[in-house]
């Protein structure tokens, strides 16, 4: 783990690269969070960034002393955290992996700008496909690995907890469960580790009158997996859920919470994976990803994570970076 040189950073300052739906929603959520005193928006379309910053800034008097403005790369070098949302949006019928070549090209213009300024903070990748783009960012940013990570399956995990909470008629915050692997079609619900405040999930289901566990779990996992597609079909984009996920991750960093979150990280020698970048529960604090705690999966789940890693590796290796 590499310690950050905090003398060069303002940890109350965040930057968001990309002022589209996800970027502007993330900046809005971060402004409301109270975590930051300054938020800078960047976009290839400078007018779009300025307009979004002005609009968000007008709400600042309702939440506290926070400055929201547009800027360039020189304006973000001292930010404690940079959130990269820039990229083409997923269209109806597209998978996240369909976006890869468009968004790798965008990253090849963004990341060298960050690298040449010797950025010392945290780089959070949010653009999709997030696992592949996190790996691209690790290669291009010239930063210690733990300081570059992706939003991963934090949102998918929130969707899983939401679905389970509704299914069981219990507060979703009492549900402890993770989606792991790819943030996408090969993601895995880690049912073997799921519980409700320490009560095994199957026991809690039976207490609520549900006994057909396998069918219910498969349906819930499918609903979570298809959530983005259903939202995009109806409103053409998803952005509020991921904006809240960005805020949750930023809180873990700014407050040095040591929270365990399923973010996109480099994974080596686990579950048969030689090396890949995908989501597993990780300890997230002021220095970024600090460690991957032991996370025991069933044999079937571990095999699916390996399959997910192989899918992502095949795509990454075809990029010829």
LINHU-V412744 format. One record per pair of residues at least 12 apart in sequence whose ideal C-beta (glycine too) atoms are under 7 Angstrom apart, sorted by the first residue. I is the first residue (numbers start at 1). J is the second residue. D is the distance in whole Angstrom. If there is no record, write none. Layout:
BEGIN
i = [I:I]
j = [J:J]
d = [D:D]
END
This chain:
BEGIN
i = [1:1:1:2:2:2:3:4:4:4:5:8:8:9:9:9:9:10:10:10:11:11:12:12:12:12:13:13:13:13:13:13:14:14:14:14:14:14:14:14:15:15:15:15:15:15:16:16:16:16:17:17:17:17:17:17:18:18:18:18:18:18:19:19:19:19:19:20:20:21:21:21:22:22:22:22:22:23:23:23:24:25:25:25:26:26:26:26:27:27:27:27:27:28:28:29:29:29:29:30:30:31:31:31:31:31:31:32:33:33:34:34:35:35:35:36:37:37:37:38:38:39:39:40:40:40:40:40:41:41:42:42:42:46:49:50:53:53:53:56:73:73:77:77:79:80:80:80:81:81:81:81:81:82:82:82:82:83:83:83:84:84:84:84:84:84:85:85:86:86:86:87:87:87:87:87:88:88:89:90:90:92:92:92:95:95:96:96:96:96:97:97:97:99:99:100:100:100:103:103:104:104:107:107:107:107:108:111:111:111:112:114:115:115:115:119:122:122:122:123:123:123:123:123:124:124:124:125:125:125:125:126:126:126:129:130:130:130:130:130:131:131:131:131:131:131:131:132:132:132:134:134:134:134:134:135:135:136:138:139:145:146:146:146:146:147:149:149:149:149:149:150:150:151:151:151:151:151:152:152:152:152:152:153:153:153:153:153:153:154:154:154:154:154:154:155:155:155:156:156:156:156:157:157:157:158:158:159:159:160:160:160:160:161:161:163:163:163:164:164:167:168:168:168:168:169:170:174:174:175:176:176:177:177:178:178:178:178:179:179:180:180:180:180:181:181:181:181:181:182:182:182:182:183:185:186:186:186:187:188:188:188:188:189:189:190:190:191:192:192:192:193:249:249:249:252:252:253:253:253:253:256:256:257:258:258:259:260:260:260:260:261:261:261:262:262:262:263:263:263:263:264:264:264:265:265:265:265:265:267:271:271:271:271:272:273:273:276:276:276:277:278:278:278:280:280:281:281]
j = [146:287:290:144:146:147:287:120:121:287:120:78:120:78:80:120:121:78:79:80:80:254:36:37:38:80:36:37:38:78:79:80:30:36:39:79:80:81:83:250:40:42:76:79:82:83:39:41:83:85:42:82:84:85:86:110:43:84:85:86:87:127:41:43:48:49:52:85:89:89:237:239:85:126:239:242:243:41:85:86:52:239:240:243:83:85:243:246:39:41:52:56:68:56:243:243:244:246:247:247:250:56:59:60:63:66:68:63:247:251:63:64:250:251:254:66:65:66:67:66:67:66:68:69:71:75:76:79:53:70:71:72:76:70:70:70:68:69:70:68:113:117:117:119:121:121:122:254:121:122:124:250:253:114:121:123:124:124:126:246:110:123:124:125:126:127:126:127:106:110:127:99:103:106:127:128:102:103:237:128:232:232:233:236:184:185:128:129:183:184:129:184:315:128:129:129:132:315:127:133:136:319:133:136:137:140:140:137:140:141:140:141:140:141:142:143:147:253:288:137:141:143:147:148:149:151:249:137:150:151:264:151:242:246:184:150:151:152:183:264:150:182:183:264:277:278:312:312:315:316:148:149:150:264:277:277:316:321:266:321:266:287:288:289:290:288:263:264:265:288:289:263:264:242:245:246:249:263:183:262:263:264:279:179:180:183:187:262:279:245:248:249:261:262:263:241:242:245:179:183:187:224:178:179:262:241:245:224:227:177:179:189:224:175:177:220:223:224:177:220:220:196:204:205:208:208:196:196:197:196:194:195:190:194:190:193:262:281:224:262:262:279:280:305:278:279:304:305:308:278:308:311:312:279:225:307:308:311:225:301:304:305:308:221:224:297:301:217:297:298:301:296:261:263:284:284:285:284:285:286:288:285:286:285:283:285:284:281:282:283:293:281:282:284:279:280:281:279:282:284:289:277:278:279:277:280:282:289:292:280:297:302:305:306:306:306:309:309:312:313:312:308:309:312:292:295:293:295]
d = [6:6:6:4:7:7:6:6:7:6:5:6:5:6:5:6:5:5:7:6:4:6:5:4:7:7:6:7:4:6:5:6:6:5:5:6:7:5:7:7:5:7:4:4:5:7:7:5:5:6:5:7:5:7:5:6:6:7:4:3:7:7:5:4:5:4:5:7:7:7:5:4:4:6:5:6:7:7:4:7:4:4:6:4:6:6:4:4:6:6:7:6:7:5:7:4:6:7:5:6:6:5:7:6:6:6:6:5:5:7:7:6:6:6:5:6:6:6:7:7:5:7:5:6:4:5:5:7:5:5:6:7:7:7:4:4:5:5:4:5:5:6:5:6:6:5:7:7:6:4:6:6:6:7:6:5:7:5:6:6:7:7:7:5:6:6:5:6:6:6:6:7:4:5:4:7:4:6:6:6:6:5:5:7:7:6:4:4:7:5:5:6:6:6:6:6:6:6:6:6:6:6:6:5:6:7:7:6:4:5:6:6:6:5:4:7:5:6:5:6:6:6:6:5:7:7:6:5:4:7:7:5:6:6:6:4:6:6:5:6:6:6:6:5:5:5:5:6:6:6:7:6:4:4:5:4:6:7:7:6:6:6:4:5:7:4:5:6:5:6:5:6:3:7:6:6:6:7:6:5:4:4:4:4:6:5:6:4:4:4:6:6:6:6:6:5:5:4:4:6:6:6:5:5:5:7:7:5:5:5:5:6:5:4:6:5:6:6:6:7:6:7:6:7:5:7:6:6:5:6:7:5:7:4:5:7:5:6:7:6:6:6:6:6:5:6:7:5:4:6:5:7:6:6:7:7:4:5:6:6:5:6:7:4:7:6:6:6:6:4:6:7:6:7:7:4:7:6:7:6:7:5:4:6:5:5:5:5:7:6:7:7:6:5:5:6:5:6:5:6:7:6:6:5:7:6:5:5:7:6:7:4:5:5:4:6:5:4:6:5:7:6:6:6:6:6:7:5]
END
